Amino acid sequence: MPALWIAHVTVTDEEAYKKYAAGATVAIAEHGGEFIARGGRFVQLEGKERPRNVVARFPDVETAERCYHSDTYQAALEHARGASDRELMIVETSE
């Protein structure tokens, strides 16, 4: 079943976060992921509002998780640490 990688982010250091985003884009593509939402307009109905919301689709939960643990993504993630407050989850879809 396909899976969605969903991130809710508040960026605190734009320059460092740009480096993260560039590396994460490569890692996601390497694992067959594709962005379906990246920033853009949103309406917060409940919970903590984060100004940046990203959704990527992967072939399955396992592939999305492998992407997260990959060397490429972990190297990118070093730029996000200290440059953002974020939540990230993987959700299996019902497709």
Phi and psi in radians as a Rosetta constraint file:
Dihedral C 1 N 2 CA 2 C 2 CIRCULARHARMONIC -1.045 0.35
Dihedral N 2 CA 2 C 2 N 3 CIRCULARHARMONIC 2.776 0.35
Dihedral C 2 N 3 CA 3 C 3 CIRCULARHARMONIC -2.379 0.35
Dihedral N 3 CA 3 C 3 N 4 CIRCULARHARMONIC 2.628 0.35
Dihedral C 3 N 4 CA 4 C 4 CIRCULARHARMONIC -1.931 0.35
Dihedral N 4 CA 4 C 4 N 5 CIRCULARHARMONIC 2.389 0.35
Dihedral C 4 N 5 CA 5 C 5 CIRCULARHARMONIC -1.766 0.35
Dihedral N 5 CA 5 C 5 N 6 CIRCULARHARMONIC 2.032 0.35
Dihedral C 5 N 6 CA 6 C 6 CIRCULARHARMONIC -2.087 0.35
Dihedral N 6 CA 6 C 6 N 7 CIRCULARHARMONIC 2.139 0.35
Dihedral C 6 N 7 CA 7 C 7 CIRCULARHARMONIC -2.135 0.35
Dihedral N 7 CA 7 C 7 N 8 CIRCULARHARMONIC 2.388 0.35
Dihedral C 7 N 8 CA 8 C 8 CIRCULARHARMONIC -2.080 0.35
Dihedral N 8 CA 8 C 8 N 9 CIRCULARHARMONIC 2.147 0.35
Dihedral C 8 N 9 CA 9 C 9 CIRCULARHARMONIC -2.379 0.35
Dihedral N 9 CA 9 C 9 N 10 CIRCULARHARMONIC 2.433 0.35
Dihedral C 9 N 10 CA 10 C 10 CIRCULARHARMONIC -2.002 0.35
Dihedral N 10 CA 10 C 10 N 11 CIRCULARHARMONIC 2.013 0.35
Dihedral C 10 N 11 CA 11 C 11 CIRCULARHARMONIC -1.490 0.35
Dihedral N 11 CA 11 C 11 N 12 CIRCULARHARMONIC 2.281 0.35
Dihedral C 11 N 12 CA 12 C 12 CIRCULARHARMONIC -1.945 0.35
Dihedral N 12 CA 12 C 12 N 13 CIRCULARHARMONIC -0.247 0.35
Dihedral C 12 N 13 CA 13 C 13 CIRCULARHARMONIC -2.464 0.35
Dihedral N 13 CA 13 C 13 N 14 CIRCULARHARMONIC 1.706 0.35
Dihedral C 13 N 14 CA 14 C 14 CIRCULARHARMONIC -1.022 0.35
Dihedral N 14 CA 14 C 14 N 15 CIRCULARHARMONIC -0.763 0.35
Dihedral C 14 N 15 CA 15 C 15 CIRCULARHARMONIC -1.127 0.35
Dihedral N 15 CA 15 C 15 N 16 CIRCULARHARMONIC -0.828 0.35
Dihedral C 15 N 16 CA 16 C 16 CIRCULARHARMONIC -1.126 0.35
Dihedral N 16 CA 16 C 16 N 17 CIRCULARHARMONIC -0.678 0.35
Dihedral C 16 N 17 CA 17 C 17 CIRCULARHARMONIC -1.190 0.35
Dihedral N 17 CA 17 C 17 N 18 CIRCULARHARMONIC -0.536 0.35
Dihedral C 17 N 18 CA 18 C 18 CIRCULARHARMONIC -1.077 0.35
Dihedral N 18 CA 18 C 18 N 19 CIRCULARHARMONIC -0.652 0.35
Dihedral C 18 N 19 CA 19 C 19 CIRCULARHARMONIC -1.155 0.35
Dihedral N 19 CA 19 C 19 N 20 CIRCULARHARMONIC -0.723 0.35
Dihedral C 19 N 20 CA 20 C 20 CIRCULARHARMONIC -1.042 0.35
Dihedral N 20 CA 20 C 20 N 21 CIRCULARHARMONIC -0.873 0.35
Dihedral C 20 N 21 CA 21 C 21 CIRCULARHARMONIC -1.031 0.35
Dihedral N 21 CA 21 C 21 N 22 CIRCULARHARMONIC -0.699 0.35
Dihedral C 21 N 22 CA 22 C 22 CIRCULARHARMONIC -1.111 0.35
Dihedral N 22 CA 22 C 22 N 23 CIRCULARHARMONIC -0.816 0.35
Dihedral C 22 N 23 CA 23 C 23 CIRCULARHARMONIC -1.201 0.35
Dihedral N 23 CA 23 C 23 N 24 CIRCULARHARMONIC -0.677 0.35
Dihedral C 23 N 24 CA 24 C 24 CIRCULARHARMONIC -1.130 0.35
Dihedral N 24 CA 24 C 24 N 25 CIRCULARHARMONIC -0.648 0.35
Dihedral C 24 N 25 CA 25 C 25 CIRCULARHARMONIC -1.044 0.35
Dihedral N 25 CA 25 C 25 N 26 CIRCULARHARMONIC -0.754 0.35
Dihedral C 25 N 26 CA 26 C 26 CIRCULARHARMONIC -1.111 0.35
Dihedral N 26 CA 26 C 26 N 27 CIRCULARHARMONIC -0.835 0.35
Dihedral C 26 N 27 CA 27 C 27 CIRCULARHARMONIC -1.069 0.35
Dihedral N 27 CA 27 C 27 N 28 CIRCULARHARMONIC -0.751 0.35
Dihedral C 27 N 28 CA 28 C 28 CIRCULARHARMONIC -1.115 0.35
Dihedral N 28 CA 28 C 28 N 29 CIRCULARHARMONIC -0.776 0.35
Dihedral C 28 N 29 CA 29 C 29 CIRCULARHARMONIC -1.097 0.35
Dihedral N 29 CA 29 C 29 N 30 CIRCULARHARMONIC -0.708 0.35
Dihedral C 29 N 30 CA 30 C 30 CIRCULARHARMONIC -1.052 0.35
Dihedral N 30 CA 30 C 30 N 31 CIRCULARHARMONIC -0.420 0.35
Dihedral C 30 N 31 CA 31 C 31 CIRCULARHARMONIC -1.851 0.35
Dihedral N 31 CA 31 C 31 N 32 CIRCULARHARMONIC 0.337 0.35
Dihedral C 31 N 32 CA 32 C 32 CIRCULARHARMONIC 1.314 0.35
Dihedral N 32 CA 32 C 32 N 33 CIRCULARHARMONIC 0.275 0.35
Dihedral C 32 N 33 CA 33 C 33 CIRCULARHARMONIC -1.473 0.35
Dihedral N 33 CA 33 C 33 N 34 CIRCULARHARMONIC 2.689 0.35
Dihedral C 33 N 34 CA 34 C 34 CIRCULARHARMONIC -2.422 0.35
Dihedral N 34 CA 34 C 34 N 35 CIRCULARHARMONIC 2.427 0.35
Dihedral C 34 N 35 CA 35 C 35 CIRCULARHARMONIC -1.311 0.35
Dihedral N 35 CA 35 C 35 N 36 CIRCULARHARMONIC 2.345 0.35
Dihedral C 35 N 36 CA 36 C 36 CIRCULARHARMONIC -2.025 0.35
Dihedral N 36 CA 36 C 36 N 37 CIRCULARHARMONIC -0.257 0.35
Dihedral C 36 N 37 CA 37 C 37 CIRCULARHARMONIC -2.672 0.35
Dihedral N 37 CA 37 C 37 N 38 CIRCULARHARMONIC 2.365 0.35
Dihedral C 37 N 38 CA 38 C 38 CIRCULARHARMONIC -2.603 0.35
Dihedral N 38 CA 38 C 38 N 39 CIRCULARHARMONIC 1.659 0.35
Dihedral C 38 N 39 CA 39 C 39 CIRCULARHARMONIC 1.328 0.35
Dihedral N 39 CA 39 C 39 N 40 CIRCULARHARMONIC -2.577 0.35
Dihedral C 39 N 40 CA 40 C 40 CIRCULARHARMONIC 1.480 0.35
Dihedral N 40 CA 40 C 40 N 41 CIRCULARHARMONIC 3.100 0.35
Dihedral C 40 N 41 CA 41 C 41 CIRCULARHARMONIC -1.194 0.35
Dihedral N 41 CA 41 C 41 N 42 CIRCULARHARMONIC 2.467 0.35
Dihedral C 41 N 42 CA 42 C 42 CIRCULARHARMONIC -2.610 0.35
Dihedral N 42 CA 42 C 42 N 43 CIRCULARHARMONIC 2.833 0.35
Dihedral C 42 N 43 CA 43 C 43 CIRCULARHARMONIC -2.180 0.35
Dihedral N 43 CA 43 C 43 N 44 CIRCULARHARMONIC 2.041 0.35
Dihedral C 43 N 44 CA 44 C 44 CIRCULARHARMONIC -1.490 0.35
Dihedral N 44 CA 44 C 44 N 45 CIRCULARHARMONIC 2.062 0.35
Dihedral C 44 N 45 CA 45 C 45 CIRCULARHARMONIC -1.771 0.35
Dihedral N 45 CA 45 C 45 N 46 CIRCULARHARMONIC -0.589 0.35
Dihedral C 45 N 46 CA 46 C 46 CIRCULARHARMONIC -2.574 0.35
Dihedral N 46 CA 46 C 46 N 47 CIRCULARHARMONIC 2.806 0.35
Dihedral C 46 N 47 CA 47 C 47 CIRCULARHARMONIC 1.352 0.35
Dihedral N 47 CA 47 C 47 N 48 CIRCULARHARMONIC -2.999 0.35
Dihedral C 47 N 48 CA 48 C 48 CIRCULARHARMONIC -1.333 0.35
Dihedral N 48 CA 48 C 48 N 49 CIRCULARHARMONIC 2.225 0.35
Dihedral C 48 N 49 CA 49 C 49 CIRCULARHARMONIC -1.384 0.35
Dihedral N 49 CA 49 C 49 N 50 CIRCULARHARMONIC 2.303 0.35
Dihedral C 49 N 50 CA 50 C 50 CIRCULARHARMONIC -2.143 0.35
Dihedral N 50 CA 50 C 50 N 51 CIRCULARHARMONIC 2.300 0.35
Dihedral C 50 N 51 CA 51 C 51 CIRCULARHARMONIC -1.249 0.35
Dihedral N 51 CA 51 C 51 N 52 CIRCULARHARMONIC -0.271 0.35
Dihedral C 51 N 52 CA 52 C 52 CIRCULARHARMONIC -2.122 0.35
Dihedral N 52 CA 52 C 52 N 53 CIRCULARHARMONIC 2.205 0.35
Dihedral C 52 N 53 CA 53 C 53 CIRCULARHARMONIC -2.261 0.35
Dihedral N 53 CA 53 C 53 N 54 CIRCULARHARMONIC 2.290 0.35
Dihedral C 53 N 54 CA 54 C 54 CIRCULARHARMONIC -2.275 0.35
Dihedral N 54 CA 54 C 54 N 55 CIRCULARHARMONIC 2.358 0.35
Dihedral C 54 N 55 CA 55 C 55 CIRCULARHARMONIC -2.272 0.35
Dihedral N 55 CA 55 C 55 N 56 CIRCULARHARMONIC 2.235 0.35
Dihedral C 55 N 56 CA 56 C 56 CIRCULARHARMONIC -2.175 0.35
Dihedral N 56 CA 56 C 56 N 57 CIRCULARHARMONIC 2.495 0.35
Dihedral C 56 N 57 CA 57 C 57 CIRCULARHARMONIC -1.787 0.35
Dihedral N 57 CA 57 C 57 N 58 CIRCULARHARMONIC 2.364 0.35
Dihedral C 57 N 58 CA 58 C 58 CIRCULARHARMONIC -2.136 0.35
Dihedral N 58 CA 58 C 58 N 59 CIRCULARHARMONIC 2.833 0.35
Dihedral C 58 N 59 CA 59 C 59 CIRCULARHARMONIC -1.054 0.35
Dihedral N 59 CA 59 C 59 N 60 CIRCULARHARMONIC -0.575 0.35
Dihedral C 59 N 60 CA 60 C 60 CIRCULARHARMONIC -2.888 0.35
Dihedral N 60 CA 60 C 60 N 61 CIRCULARHARMONIC 2.973 0.35
Dihedral C 60 N 61 CA 61 C 61 CIRCULARHARMONIC -1.044 0.35
Dihedral N 61 CA 61 C 61 N 62 CIRCULARHARMONIC -0.754 0.35
Dihedral C 61 N 62 CA 62 C 62 CIRCULARHARMONIC -1.081 0.35
Dihedral N 62 CA 62 C 62 N 63 CIRCULARHARMONIC -0.702 0.35
Dihedral C 62 N 63 CA 63 C 63 CIRCULARHARMONIC -1.172 0.35
Dihedral N 63 CA 63 C 63 N 64 CIRCULARHARMONIC -0.729 0.35
Dihedral C 63 N 64 CA 64 C 64 CIRCULARHARMONIC -1.078 0.35
Dihedral N 64 CA 64 C 64 N 65 CIRCULARHARMONIC -0.709 0.35
Dihedral C 64 N 65 CA 65 C 65 CIRCULARHARMONIC -1.203 0.35
Dihedral N 65 CA 65 C 65 N 66 CIRCULARHARMONIC -0.679 0.35
Dihedral C 65 N 66 CA 66 C 66 CIRCULARHARMONIC -1.067 0.35
Dihedral N 66 CA 66 C 66 N 67 CIRCULARHARMONIC -0.671 0.35
Dihedral C 66 N 67 CA 67 C 67 CIRCULARHARMONIC -1.029 0.35
Dihedral N 67 CA 67 C 67 N 68 CIRCULARHARMONIC -0.848 0.35
Dihedral C 67 N 68 CA 68 C 68 CIRCULARHARMONIC -1.010 0.35
Dihedral N 68 CA 68 C 68 N 69 CIRCULARHARMONIC -0.728 0.35
Dihedral C 68 N 69 CA 69 C 69 CIRCULARHARMONIC -1.515 0.35
Dihedral N 69 CA 69 C 69 N 70 CIRCULARHARMONIC -0.037 0.35
Dihedral C 69 N 70 CA 70 C 70 CIRCULARHARMONIC -1.177 0.35
Dihedral N 70 CA 70 C 70 N 71 CIRCULARHARMONIC 2.701 0.35
Dihedral C 70 N 71 CA 71 C 71 CIRCULARHARMONIC -1.037 0.35
Dihedral N 71 CA 71 C 71 N 72 CIRCULARHARMONIC -0.695 0.35
Dihedral C 71 N 72 CA 72 C 72 CIRCULARHARMONIC -1.089 0.35
Dihedral N 72 CA 72 C 72 N 73 CIRCULARHARMONIC -0.823 0.35
Dihedral C 72 N 73 CA 73 C 73 CIRCULARHARMONIC -1.214 0.35
Dihedral N 73 CA 73 C 73 N 74 CIRCULARHARMONIC -0.719 0.35
Dihedral C 73 N 74 CA 74 C 74 CIRCULARHARMONIC -1.106 0.35
Dihedral N 74 CA 74 C 74 N 75 CIRCULARHARMONIC -0.616 0.35
Dihedral C 74 N 75 CA 75 C 75 CIRCULARHARMONIC -1.136 0.35
Dihedral N 75 CA 75 C 75 N 76 CIRCULARHARMONIC -0.734 0.35
Dihedral C 75 N 76 CA 76 C 76 CIRCULARHARMONIC -1.121 0.35
Dihedral N 76 CA 76 C 76 N 77 CIRCULARHARMONIC -0.713 0.35
Dihedral C 76 N 77 CA 77 C 77 CIRCULARHARMONIC -1.051 0.35
Dihedral N 77 CA 77 C 77 N 78 CIRCULARHARMONIC -0.496 0.35
Dihedral C 77 N 78 CA 78 C 78 CIRCULARHARMONIC -0.999 0.35
Dihedral N 78 CA 78 C 78 N 79 CIRCULARHARMONIC -0.553 0.35
Dihedral C 78 N 79 CA 79 C 79 CIRCULARHARMONIC -1.326 0.35
Dihedral N 79 CA 79 C 79 N 80 CIRCULARHARMONIC -0.455 0.35
Dihedral C 79 N 80 CA 80 C 80 CIRCULARHARMONIC -1.398 0.35
Dihedral N 80 CA 80 C 80 N 81 CIRCULARHARMONIC -0.519 0.35
Dihedral C 80 N 81 CA 81 C 81 CIRCULARHARMONIC -1.147 0.35
Dihedral N 81 CA 81 C 81 N 82 CIRCULARHARMONIC 2.210 0.35
Dihedral C 81 N 82 CA 82 C 82 CIRCULARHARMONIC 1.435 0.35
Dihedral N 82 CA 82 C 82 N 83 CIRCULARHARMONIC -0.119 0.35
Dihedral C 82 N 83 CA 83 C 83 CIRCULARHARMONIC -2.003 0.35
Dihedral N 83 CA 83 C 83 N 84 CIRCULARHARMONIC 0.037 0.35
Dihedral C 83 N 84 CA 84 C 84 CIRCULARHARMONIC -2.879 0.35
Dihedral N 84 CA 84 C 84 N 85 CIRCULARHARMONIC 2.747 0.35
Dihedral C 84 N 85 CA 85 C 85 CIRCULARHARMONIC -1.968 0.35
Dihedral N 85 CA 85 C 85 N 86 CIRCULARHARMONIC 2.282 0.35
Dihedral C 85 N 86 CA 86 C 86 CIRCULARHARMONIC -2.681 0.35
Dihedral N 86 CA 86 C 86 N 87 CIRCULARHARMONIC 2.728 0.35
Dihedral C 86 N 87 CA 87 C 87 CIRCULARHARMONIC -2.135 0.35
Dihedral N 87 CA 87 C 87 N 88 CIRCULARHARMONIC 2.496 0.35
Dihedral C 87 N 88 CA 88 C 88 CIRCULARHARMONIC -2.450 0.35
Dihedral N 88 CA 88 C 88 N 89 CIRCULARHARMONIC 2.312 0.35
Dihedral C 88 N 89 CA 89 C 89 CIRCULARHARMONIC -2.467 0.35
Dihedral N 89 CA 89 C 89 N 90 CIRCULARHARMONIC 2.804 0.35
Dihedral C 89 N 90 CA 90 C 90 CIRCULARHARMONIC -2.046 0.35
Dihedral N 90 CA 90 C 90 N 91 CIRCULARHARMONIC 2.278 0.35
Dihedral C 90 N 91 CA 91 C 91 CIRCULARHARMONIC -2.230 0.35
Dihedral N 91 CA 91 C 91 N 92 CIRCULARHARMONIC 2.204 0.35
Dihedral C 91 N 92 CA 92 C 92 CIRCULARHARMONIC -1.270 0.35
Dihedral N 92 CA 92 C 92 N 93 CIRCULARHARMONIC 2.395 0.35
Dihedral C 92 N 93 CA 93 C 93 CIRCULARHARMONIC -1.574 0.35
Dihedral N 93 CA 93 C 93 N 94 CIRCULARHARMONIC 2.976 0.35
Dihedral C 93 N 94 CA 94 C 94 CIRCULARHARMONIC -1.786 0.35
Dihedral N 94 CA 94 C 94 N 95 CIRCULARHARMONIC 0.303 0.35
